[in-house]
Amino acid sequence: VWGWDAVLKRFGKKTFKEVLEPAIDYAENGFPVSERIAYDWRLPPALPTKNCCSQLDPDSVKTWYINGKQPVAGQIYRNPDLAKTLRLIQAKGKDGFYKGEVAEATVAKMRKLGSPVPLAAAPAAALAAAISPAMCQARASAFSLASFPIISAGPASG
């Protein structure tokens, strides 16, 4: 979220409210699950955290499944909790995510799963966005490629 905030402040012409409204609409009103999404939409067993992993996380099932079951093509998927979180970000900017109820719920879930993380472990003030050029152009081509820098894409990009 701090990255969104930094990009909007530096390059944006819209507010969080404007930018997040379409995502909130999909989260609140839902969208039909396509065949491809239905095929890929599987939660991995993640619990217990010790001697992992033979069970689905009930909170993940509540969030990502429909009536406790993996979505099938044609079902309408809604995520009211995501909509609520995005509304907090609309109203409070990055503080709507890094402070208050969203931060507290994140830390509570992490603690429930065995992490000793304190709420103050990731204060918003300690986060800083780094914006770097994402464009590169091949000399032999008339095309440009836009991409995330490798470091931000994680190990899957390497």
Secondary structure as a PSIPRED ss2 file (coil, helix, strand):
# PSIPRED VFORMAT (PSIPRED V4.0)

   1 V C   1.000  0.000  0.000
   2 W H   0.000  1.000  0.000
   3 G H   0.000  1.000  0.000
   4 W H   0.000  1.000  0.000
   5 D H   0.000  1.000  0.000
   6 A H   0.000  1.000  0.000
   7 V H   0.000  1.000  0.000
   8 L H   0.000  1.000  0.000
   9 K H   0.000  1.000  0.000
  10 R H   0.000  1.000  0.000
  11 F H   0.000  1.000  0.000
  12 G C   1.000  0.000  0.000
  13 K C   1.000  0.000  0.000
  14 K C   1.000  0.000  0.000
  15 T C   1.000  0.000  0.000
  16 F H   0.000  1.000  0.000
  17 K H   0.000  1.000  0.000
  18 E H   0.000  1.000  0.000
  19 V H   0.000  1.000  0.000
  20 L H   0.000  1.000  0.000
  21 E H   0.000  1.000  0.000
  22 P H   0.000  1.000  0.000
  23 A H   0.000  1.000  0.000
  24 I H   0.000  1.000  0.000
  25 D H   0.000  1.000  0.000
  26 Y H   0.000  1.000  0.000
  27 A H   0.000  1.000  0.000
  28 E H   0.000  1.000  0.000
  29 N H   0.000  1.000  0.000
  30 G C   1.000  0.000  0.000
  31 F E   0.000  0.000  1.000
  32 P E   0.000  0.000  1.000
  33 V C   1.000  0.000  0.000
  34 S C   1.000  0.000  0.000
  35 E H   0.000  1.000  0.000
  36 R H   0.000  1.000  0.000
  37 I H   0.000  1.000  0.000
  38 A H   0.000  1.000  0.000
  39 Y H   0.000  1.000  0.000
  40 D H   0.000  1.000  0.000
  41 W C   1.000  0.000  0.000
  42 R C   1.000  0.000  0.000
  43 L C   1.000  0.000  0.000
  44 P C   1.000  0.000  0.000
  45 P C   1.000  0.000  0.000
  46 A C   1.000  0.000  0.000
  47 L E   0.000  0.000  1.000
  48 P C   1.000  0.000  0.000
  49 T C   1.000  0.000  0.000
  50 K C   1.000  0.000  0.000
  51 N C   1.000  0.000  0.000
  52 C C   1.000  0.000  0.000
  53 C C   1.000  0.000  0.000
  54 S C   1.000  0.000  0.000
  55 Q E   0.000  0.000  1.000
  56 L C   1.000  0.000  0.000
  57 D C   1.000  0.000  0.000
  58 P H   0.000  1.000  0.000
  59 D H   0.000  1.000  0.000
  60 S H   0.000  1.000  0.000
  61 V H   0.000  1.000  0.000
  62 K H   0.000  1.000  0.000
  63 T H   0.000  1.000  0.000
  64 W H   0.000  1.000  0.000
  65 Y C   1.000  0.000  0.000
  66 I E   0.000  0.000  1.000
  67 N C   1.000  0.000  0.000
  68 G C   1.000  0.000  0.000
  69 K E   0.000  0.000  1.000
  70 Q C   1.000  0.000  0.000
  71 P C   1.000  0.000  0.000
  72 V C   1.000  0.000  0.000
  73 A C   1.000  0.000  0.000
  74 G C   1.000  0.000  0.000
  75 Q C   1.000  0.000  0.000
  76 I E   0.000  0.000  1.000
  77 Y E   0.000  0.000  1.000
  78 R C   1.000  0.000  0.000
  79 N C   1.000  0.000  0.000
  80 P H   0.000  1.000  0.000
  81 D H   0.000  1.000  0.000
  82 L H   0.000  1.000  0.000
  83 A H   0.000  1.000  0.000
  84 K H   0.000  1.000  0.000
  85 T H   0.000  1.000  0.000
  86 L H   0.000  1.000  0.000
  87 R H   0.000  1.000  0.000
  88 L H   0.000  1.000  0.000
  89 I H   0.000  1.000  0.000
  90 Q H   0.000  1.000  0.000
  91 A H   0.000  1.000  0.000
  92 K H   0.000  1.000  0.000
  93 G C   1.000  0.000  0.000
  94 K C   1.000  0.000  0.000
  95 D H   0.000  1.000  0.000
  96 G H   0.000  1.000  0.000
  97 F H   0.000  1.000  0.000
  98 Y H   0.000  1.000  0.000
  99 K C   1.000  0.000  0.000
 100 G C   1.000  0.000  0.000
 101 E H   0.000  1.000  0.000
 102 V H   0.000  1.000  0.000
 103 A H   0.000  1.000  0.000
 104 E H   0.000  1.000  0.000
 105 A H   0.000  1.000  0.000
 106 T H   0.000  1.000  0.000
 107 V H   0.000  1.000  0.000
 108 A H   0.000  1.000  0.000
 109 K H   0.000  1.000  0.000
 110 M H   0.000  1.000  0.000
 111 R H   0.000  1.000  0.000
 112 K H   0.000  1.000  0.000
 113 L C   1.000  0.000  0.000
 114 G C   1.000  0.000  0.000
 115 S C   1.000  0.000  0.000
 116 P C   1.000  0.000  0.000
 117 V C   1.000  0.000  0.000
 118 P C   1.000  0.000  0.000
 119 L H   0.000  1.000  0.000
 120 A H   0.000  1.000  0.000
 121 A H   0.000  1.000  0.000
 122 A C   1.000  0.000  0.000
 123 P C   1.000  0.000  0.000
 124 A H   0.000  1.000  0.000
 125 A H   0.000  1.000  0.000
 126 A H   0.000  1.000  0.000
 127 L C   1.000  0.000  0.000
 128 A C   1.000  0.000  0.000
 129 A C   1.000  0.000  0.000
 130 A C   1.000  0.000  0.000
 131 I C   1.000  0.000  0.000
 132 S C   1.000  0.000  0.000
 133 P C   1.000  0.000  0.000
 134 A C   1.000  0.000  0.000
 135 M E   0.000  0.000  1.000
 136 C E   0.000  0.000  1.000
 137 Q E   0.000  0.000  1.000
 138 A C   1.000  0.000  0.000
 139 R C   1.000  0.000  0.000
 140 A C   1.000  0.000  0.000
 141 S C   1.000  0.000  0.000
 142 A C   1.000  0.000  0.000
 143 F C   1.000  0.000  0.000
 144 S E   0.000  0.000  1.000
 145 L E   0.000  0.000  1.000
 146 A E   0.000  0.000  1.000
 147 S C   1.000  0.000  0.000
 148 F C   1.000  0.000  0.000
 149 P C   1.000  0.000  0.000
 150 I H   0.000  1.000  0.000
 151 I H   0.000  1.000  0.000
 152 S H   0.000  1.000  0.000
 153 A H   0.000  1.000  0.000
 154 G C   1.000  0.000  0.000
 155 P H   0.000  1.000  0.000
 156 A H   0.000  1.000  0.000
 157 S H   0.000  1.000  0.000
 158 G C   1.000  0.000  0.000
